[in-house]
Amino acid sequence: MTETLWSEAISFPDALNEAARLTDALLERHLLTPPGLEARVVQAMRYAALSPGKRLRPFLVLAASRLFAVAPRSALQVAAAVEMVHAYSLVHDDLPAMDNSDLRRGRPTCHRIFDEATAVLAGDGLLTMAFGVLSQPDTHGDPAVRCELVSALAAAAGAAGMVGGQMIDLLAERQTLDIGAITRLQRLKTGALIAFSCESGAILAKASTELRLALKGYAHDLGLAFQIADDLLDVEGSAAETGKPVGSDAAAGKATFVSILGAARARAQAEHLIRQAVAHLDLFEQRADLLREAARFVVTRRS
C-alpha cells in the first residue's frame, strides 16, 4: 500500500467507491472463516459486514485522516472497525425484538438467513472484534492513541451514544417525542458513530483541540442532516431505492423530523445543517473538499 490513499484530484464518487473497496478488502482479511463449528457465526458476521453498502462511515474516517496525512494503514484499520460496529448495529436493529425487519441493503436480514440467536452472536462478534482491531499495533504505533480510539468508540457505541439512542427509539413507539427529544435520539443513535468517524483522523494525528472541535462540529450537523434525509426517504422513497422497507416509522406511530416538521421544512432544515457543517471545515481550506462533497451527498442520496 502506498502512503497516499487517494490522488489529490480524485472525485467524491471515486473516493467513496475506493473507500468501500479498501475497507471491504481489509474486512475480508479480518473475518477469515475458521475451521470448526464456530465457523457459522463468522459466516454470519461476514454476511452482515460485507453486505452491499456505501461505506460512508469508513469514507469519513479516511477523508478526515487525509487532512492530517495519516498513514493509510492506520486509517483503514479504524475504517474497518467503524464498519464492524455499524454492521453490528444493523444486525441487532433488524431483530424481531427491535425493528423486526426482513430486508436490509436489498438482501434478507441476517436473522432471516441464519437465525435470531446466530444474528445476536454475529452482532456481538462484530462489536468486540472492532475493539480488537483498534488495539492492534497496525492501527497506531503509540499505545496511548490506540487507547484513546478505543475509549472514543466505546463512548460512541454505548449507552451514551448509539445504544442509548436505540433505547429512546424503542420508547418512541409507546410515547410521543417532541422535536428536542427526536434530535437527541438521532444525535445518539446515528450521529455518535458519524462523529467518531470524523474525529478519528484527528485522534490518529494527535491534532490540536481547535481542529478536533472543527471536525466535531461538522460531524454533529452532518449526522442530523443524514437522519433527516433518512426520514424523508422513509416517506418519499421506495424499498427498491433504499434496499429496506419504507413507511415503517409511520406504521409504528413514531414521531420523526418529517412527521413533526413536514417534508418541506424538514428538507430545508437538512440543507441548513449541511451549510453549517461545511462552514466548520473552513480551517482546512481546499483539503476538506471531499468532506464538503460528502455533506452534499448526504442530503441528495436516494438510498
C-alpha positions as CSV (number, residue, x, y, z in Angstrom):
1,M,0.0,0.0,0.0
2,T,1.3,3.4,-0.9
3,E,1.5,6.3,1.6
4,T,-1.1,8.2,-0.4
5,L,-4.6,6.8,-0.1
6,W,-6.1,9.0,-2.9
7,S,-4.8,11.3,-5.5
8,E,-5.3,15.0,-4.9
9,A,-7.6,15.3,-7.9
10,I,-9.9,12.3,-7.1
11,S,-13.6,12.9,-7.4
12,F,-16.0,12.3,-4.5
13,P,-17.8,9.3,-6.2
14,D,-14.4,7.7,-6.9
15,A,-13.2,8.3,-3.4
16,L,-16.4,6.9,-1.9
17,N,-16.1,3.8,-4.1
18,E,-12.4,3.4,-3.3
19,A,-13.1,3.7,0.4
20,A,-15.6,0.9,0.1
21,R,-13.2,-1.3,-1.9
22,L,-10.3,-0.9,0.5
23,T,-12.5,-1.3,3.6
24,D,-14.1,-4.4,2.3
25,A,-10.7,-5.9,1.4
26,L,-9.5,-5.3,5.0
27,L,-12.7,-6.7,6.4
28,E,-12.2,-9.8,4.3
29,R,-8.8,-10.3,6.0
30,H,-10.1,-9.7,9.5
31,L,-13.1,-12.0,9.0
32,L,-11.5,-15.2,7.8
33,T,-13.8,-18.2,8.4
34,P,-12.2,-20.6,10.9
35,P,-12.5,-24.4,10.9
36,G,-14.9,-25.9,13.4
37,L,-18.5,-25.4,14.3
38,E,-17.9,-21.8,15.3
39,A,-17.5,-21.0,11.6
40,R,-21.2,-20.4,11.4
41,V,-21.1,-17.3,13.5
42,V,-18.2,-15.9,11.4
43,Q,-20.2,-16.6,8.3
44,A,-23.0,-14.5,9.7
45,M,-20.5,-11.8,10.7
46,R,-19.2,-11.8,7.1
47,Y,-22.7,-11.7,5.7
48,A,-23.5,-8.6,7.8
49,A,-20.2,-6.7,7.4
50,L,-19.6,-7.4,3.7
51,S,-23.2,-6.8,2.5
52,P,-23.5,-4.1,-0.2
53,G,-23.4,-0.6,1.1
54,K,-22.0,2.9,0.6
55,R,-19.4,2.6,3.4
56,L,-20.0,6.3,4.2
57,R,-18.6,6.0,7.8
58,P,-15.3,4.4,6.6
59,F,-15.1,7.1,3.9
60,L,-15.4,9.8,6.6
61,V,-12.6,8.1,8.6
62,L,-10.3,8.1,5.5
63,A,-11.2,11.6,4.4
64,A,-10.7,13.1,7.8
65,S,-7.4,11.1,8.2
66,R,-6.3,12.5,4.8
67,L,-6.5,16.1,6.2
68,F,-3.6,15.2,8.6
69,A,-1.6,12.9,6.2
70,V,-2.3,9.9,8.5
71,A,-0.8,6.7,7.2
72,P,-3.4,4.8,5.1
73,R,-2.8,1.6,7.0
74,S,-3.8,3.2,10.3
75,A,-6.8,5.0,8.8
76,L,-8.0,1.8,7.2
77,Q,-7.8,-0.1,10.5
78,V,-10.1,2.4,12.0
79,A,-12.4,2.4,9.0
80,A,-12.8,-1.3,9.3
81,A,-13.5,-1.1,13.0
82,V,-16.2,1.5,12.4
83,E,-17.9,-0.5,9.7
84,M,-17.9,-3.6,12.1
85,V,-19.7,-1.5,14.7
86,H,-22.1,-0.1,12.1
87,A,-22.8,-3.6,10.8
88,Y,-23.4,-5.0,14.3
89,S,-25.9,-2.2,15.0
90,L,-27.9,-3.0,11.8
91,V,-28.0,-6.7,12.6
92,H,-29.4,-6.0,16.1
93,D,-31.7,-3.2,14.9
94,D,-33.3,-5.6,12.4
95,L,-34.1,-8.3,15.0
96,P,-37.8,-9.1,15.8
97,A,-37.3,-7.7,19.3
98,M,-36.2,-4.4,17.8
99,D,-37.5,-3.2,14.3
100,N,-38.4,-6.7,13.0
101,S,-37.1,-6.1,9.5
102,D,-36.8,-8.7,6.8
103,L,-34.8,-6.6,4.3
104,R,-31.6,-4.7,4.6
105,R,-29.5,-3.3,1.7
106,G,-31.6,-5.2,-0.7
107,R,-31.0,-8.6,0.9
108,P,-32.7,-10.7,3.6
109,T,-31.6,-9.6,7.0
110,C,-29.0,-11.6,9.0
111,H,-31.6,-13.3,11.2
112,R,-33.6,-14.3,8.2
113,I,-30.7,-16.0,6.5
114,F,-29.3,-17.6,9.7
115,D,-31.5,-17.4,12.8
116,E,-32.1,-15.0,15.6
117,A,-29.6,-16.4,18.1
118,T,-26.9,-16.6,15.5
119,A,-27.6,-13.0,14.4
120,V,-27.3,-11.8,18.1
121,L,-24.0,-13.6,18.3
122,A,-22.8,-12.2,15.0
123,G,-23.5,-8.7,16.2
124,D,-21.7,-9.4,19.4
125,G,-18.8,-10.8,17.5
126,L,-18.5,-7.7,15.2
127,L,-18.7,-5.3,18.1
128,T,-16.0,-7.0,20.1
129,M,-13.8,-7.5,17.1
130,A,-13.9,-3.8,16.3
131,F,-12.1,-3.0,19.6
132,G,-9.6,-5.8,18.9
133,V,-8.8,-4.2,15.6
134,L,-8.3,-0.7,17.2
135,S,-5.9,-2.3,19.8
136,Q,-3.6,-3.8,17.2
137,P,-0.2,-2.1,16.6
138,D,-1.1,-1.7,12.9
139,T,-3.7,0.9,14.0
140,H,-1.1,3.2,15.5
141,G,2.4,2.9,16.9
142,D,1.5,4.9,20.1
143,P,-0.5,2.8,22.6
144,A,-1.9,6.0,24.1
145,V,-3.5,6.8,20.7
146,R,-4.9,3.3,20.4
147,C,-6.4,3.6,23.9
148,E,-8.0,6.9,23.0
149,L,-9.6,5.4,19.9
150,V,-11.0,2.5,22.0
151,S,-12.3,4.9,24.6
152,A,-13.9,7.2,22.0
153,L,-15.5,4.4,20.1
154,A,-16.8,2.9,23.3
155,A,-18.5,6.2,24.1
156,A,-20.0,6.5,20.6
157,A,-21.3,2.9,20.6
158,G,-22.5,2.6,24.2
159,A,-25.3,3.9,26.4
160,A,-24.1,7.5,25.9
161,G,-24.2,7.0,22.2
162,M,-25.7,4.5,19.8
163,V,-27.2,2.1,22.3
164,G,-28.8,4.9,24.3
165,G,-30.3,6.3,21.1
166,Q,-31.7,2.9,20.2
167,M,-33.3,2.7,23.7
168,I,-35.0,6.1,23.1
169,D,-36.1,4.8,19.6
170,L,-37.8,1.8,21.2
171,L,-39.6,4.0,23.8
172,A,-40.8,6.3,20.9
173,E,-43.1,3.5,19.9
174,R,-45.0,3.9,23.2
175,Q,-44.8,7.6,23.8
176,T,-44.8,10.8,21.8
177,L,-41.5,12.6,21.5
178,D,-41.1,16.3,20.8
179,I,-38.5,17.7,18.3
180,G,-35.9,18.1,21.1
181,A,-36.2,14.5,22.1
182,I,-36.0,13.3,18.5
183,T,-32.9,15.4,17.9
184,R,-31.3,13.9,21.0
185,L,-32.4,10.4,19.8
186,Q,-30.8,10.8,16.4
187,R,-27.7,12.6,17.8
188,L,-27.0,9.4,19.9
189,K,-28.3,6.7,17.6
190,T,-26.9,7.9,14.3
191,G,-24.7,10.9,15.0
192,A,-22.4,9.5,17.6
193,L,-20.8,7.0,15.3
194,I,-20.6,9.5,12.5
195,A,-18.9,11.9,14.9
196,F,-16.3,9.2,15.9
197,S,-15.7,8.5,12.2
198,C,-14.8,12.2,11.6
199,E,-12.9,12.7,14.8
200,S,-10.8,9.6,14.5
201,G,-8.5,11.1,11.9
202,A,-7.7,13.9,14.3
203,I,-7.1,11.3,17.1
204,L,-4.7,9.4,14.9
205,A,-2.8,12.5,14.1
206,K,-2.7,13.9,17.6
207,A,-4.3,17.1,16.2
208,S,-4.9,20.2,18.1
209,T,-8.1,20.8,20.1
210,E,-9.2,23.5,17.6
211,L,-9.0,21.1,14.7
212,R,-10.8,18.4,16.6
213,L,-13.6,20.7,17.5
214,A,-14.0,21.8,13.9
215,L,-14.4,18.1,12.8
216,K,-16.8,17.5,15.7
217,G,-19.0,20.5,14.7
218,Y,-19.0,19.2,11.1
219,A,-20.0,15.7,12.2
220,H,-22.7,17.0,14.5
221,D,-24.5,18.8,11.8
222,L,-23.8,16.1,9.2
223,G,-25.3,13.4,11.4
224,L,-28.6,15.3,12.0
225,A,-28.8,16.1,8.3
226,F,-28.2,12.4,7.5
227,Q,-31.1,11.3,9.7
228,I,-33.5,13.9,8.3
229,A,-32.6,12.6,4.8
230,D,-33.4,9.1,6.1
231,D,-36.7,10.2,7.4
232,L,-37.6,11.8,4.1
233,L,-36.6,8.6,2.3
234,D,-38.8,6.6,4.6
235,V,-41.8,8.8,3.5
236,E,-40.9,9.5,-0.2
237,G,-38.6,6.7,-1.2
238,S,-39.2,3.1,-2.2
239,A,-37.9,-0.2,-1.0
240,A,-36.2,-0.7,-4.4
241,E,-34.2,2.5,-3.9
242,T,-33.4,2.2,-0.2
243,G,-32.9,-1.6,0.0
244,K,-35.1,-1.8,3.1
245,P,-38.8,-1.4,4.0
246,V,-40.2,2.1,3.9
247,G,-43.0,3.6,5.8
248,S,-42.1,1.7,8.9
249,D,-41.8,4.7,11.2
250,A,-45.3,5.9,10.3
251,A,-46.7,2.4,10.7
252,A,-45.2,2.2,14.2
253,G,-46.5,5.6,15.1
254,K,-43.1,7.0,15.7
255,A,-42.6,10.8,15.6
256,T,-39.8,11.8,13.2
257,F,-38.4,15.1,11.9
258,V,-40.7,14.7,8.9
259,S,-43.9,13.9,10.9
260,I,-43.3,17.0,13.1
261,L,-41.9,19.5,10.7
262,G,-43.4,18.3,7.4
263,A,-41.4,17.3,4.4
264,A,-40.7,20.8,3.1
265,R,-39.5,22.2,6.4
266,A,-37.5,19.0,7.2
267,R,-35.7,19.3,3.8
268,A,-35.0,22.9,4.4
269,Q,-33.6,22.1,7.9
270,A,-31.4,19.4,6.4
271,E,-30.0,21.9,3.9
272,H,-29.4,24.4,6.6
273,L,-27.5,21.8,8.6
274,I,-25.3,21.0,5.7
275,R,-24.4,24.6,5.2
276,Q,-23.4,24.8,8.8
277,A,-21.4,21.5,8.5
278,V,-19.5,22.8,5.6
279,A,-18.7,26.1,7.4
280,H,-16.9,24.1,10.1
281,L,-14.4,23.0,7.5
282,D,-13.1,26.4,6.6
283,L,-10.0,25.9,8.8
284,F,-8.9,23.1,6.4
285,E,-9.4,25.1,3.2
286,Q,-9.4,23.1,0.0
287,R,-8.0,20.0,1.7
288,A,-11.5,19.3,3.0
289,D,-13.3,19.4,-0.3
290,L,-14.1,15.6,-0.2
291,L,-15.8,16.2,3.2
292,R,-17.7,19.1,1.7
293,E,-18.9,16.8,-1.1
294,A,-19.9,14.1,1.4
295,A,-22.1,16.7,3.1
296,R,-23.9,17.5,-0.1
297,F,-24.2,13.8,-0.9
298,V,-25.9,13.1,2.4
299,V,-29.0,15.2,1.5
300,T,-29.3,14.2,-2.1
301,R,-28.8,10.4,-1.9
302,R,-31.7,8.1,-2.7
303,S,-30.6,5.1,-0.6
